[in-house]
Amino acid sequence: MRKAVLRFIDFFYPPFSRWLSIHTFRYIVSGGTNTASGIILYFLIYNYVLHQQDIILSFPPEMITAPVATLIIEAPLTFIIGFTLNKYLVFTKSELKGRIQLFRYGIVVSTNMMLNFAMIKIMVETFHFYPTISKFITTIVLALASYFIQTHFSFRLKK
């Protein structure tokens, strides 16, 4: 299965071979797939699982809005998808144990979530950027940083 998926991804690589290594191309495809999966899952969960309804709880915080509840459900799913794609399609030569890779991947994803929030908040509230432009800039910066962090930390090769 893995080889078939890699052949499919690699089929689209030649036009990009001048600018990107195969490793980087696979990372971009995996990240794009994970991002698209997250958007689709968010849409499906928000509209068809939660039916756009807030969640009422019998304990504090007493209510979770539908968008936040959707994110709470969607985030672990995209975490699993992203880790699986990275481990088996992109960083296949790493000899670190899977549990160590998973833990490190979790650290990077958690850090990215906090940075995403902070960067967007600063750009929108301090520098008065439009939220969409802030999200775009943040996504590009964090995607580039994540590539290097995942390469040299989460899935690094033993020397």
Summary of the structure (lengths in Angstrom):
residues: 159
radius of gyration: 17.9
end to end distance: 29.1
largest distance: 57.7
contacts: 417
relative contact order: 0.10
helix: 74%
strand: 3%
